[in-house]
Amino acid sequence: MPTPTPELALAAMGLVVGNEMAARLGDGRYVLVPHNPVYPSMGADVLHADELNAANPRHAANSVVAMHSPEADTLIRMVVPRNVDVSTDRL
């Protein structure tokens, strides 16, 4: 059975995943802004929808991922390193 994404994000805390990725997953008021749309595993910023800047190409509607969408779950799983220990003694 795959590990739930919030647990993966919490296990990776401090490596490449910020605590906001885990805390904001499922919250439609927030979006993920990938650092590099070609290589999404390079990371993403979590922004409140009000923080989006129309002048910034990274903030374009087709570039951001709503935190309540299935794509957010997929993107977070891409960012989390594959060797993260998700054993219950670390959570």
C-alpha angles and dihedrals in degrees: 000000000000119000113254112256095241089057091048091050092048091049090052094048111139094015105079102317123083121216090249092068091062096037096047099041107124094019109121092200090072135063137196116234109198115224089221119015091201092054106029092173087074088081142263140235122236112225134175109244089245090061094062113115116210090207092060112084090207088062095055114129092247092052103051126074120216111234092228094056127095087240090066090058090050093047093050090050088053091052096048111088114247093234096061113135109232097175113141093247089068097048 
